[in-house]
Amino acid sequence: MQVHKQDQSSADVIFKLLQNQYTRRILAMARGIGFEHSIKYEKQGFTKKQWYYGLTGLRRAELVIKQGGRYMQTSFGDAVHDAVVDILVADHAKKRLKAIDILKLSNYSEQEINELLSKKEESQ
């Protein structure tokens, strides 16, 4: 699949934007029915700068829209949010995935790997 220059630039903007944990939280808040535009950012644990930086960036990247007094994820924002969640889940499982790689390189079968990891998880 060929990536066009315009698409690459959009991806770069989104990657940079989502490096910020507060922006990721705002994106997650906009999931489903979203949130009222009159929400008090302080009660959500944001500073004014964090809130407006994140919300402005998400709107410019077309991940979030304002509709009928609510901020909601766009379909594109929903897909990006799902990808971010997948990355965070993989990062959380990194230690387990690394163990799988080591065992595969040591010529263990899939069944042996699953048995070893199951025993390890049971003992914890």
CORTA-V183676 format. One record per backbone hydrogen bond with DSSP energy under -1.0 kcal/mol. NH is the residue of the N-H (numbers start at 1). CO is the residue of the C=O. Records with the same first field share a line. If there is no record, write none. Layout:
NH = CO + CO
//
This chain:
8 = 4
9 = 5
10 = 6
11 = 7
12 = 8
13 = 9
14 = 10
15 = 11
16 = 12
17 = 13
18 = 14
19 = 16
20 = 17
24 = 20
25 = 21
26 = 22
27 = 23
28 = 24
29 = 25
30 = 26
31 = 28
34 = 31
35 = 71
37 = 69
39 = 36
45 = 42
46 = 41
51 = 47
52 = 48
53 = 49
54 = 50
55 = 51
56 = 52
57 = 53
58 = 54
59 = 55
60 = 56
61 = 57
62 = 59
63 = 58
64 = 58
65 = 72
67 = 70
70 = 67
71 = 35
72 = 65
73 = 30
74 = 63
78 = 74
79 = 75
80 = 76
81 = 77
82 = 78
83 = 79
84 = 80
85 = 81
86 = 82
87 = 83
88 = 84
89 = 85
90 = 86
91 = 87
92 = 88
93 = 89
94 = 91
97 = 93
98 = 94
99 = 95
100 = 96
101 = 97
102 = 98
103 = 99
104 = 100
105 = 101
106 = 102
107 = 104
108 = 103
113 = 109
114 = 110
115 = 111
116 = 112
117 = 113
118 = 114
119 = 115
120 = 116
121 = 117
122 = 118
123 = 119
//
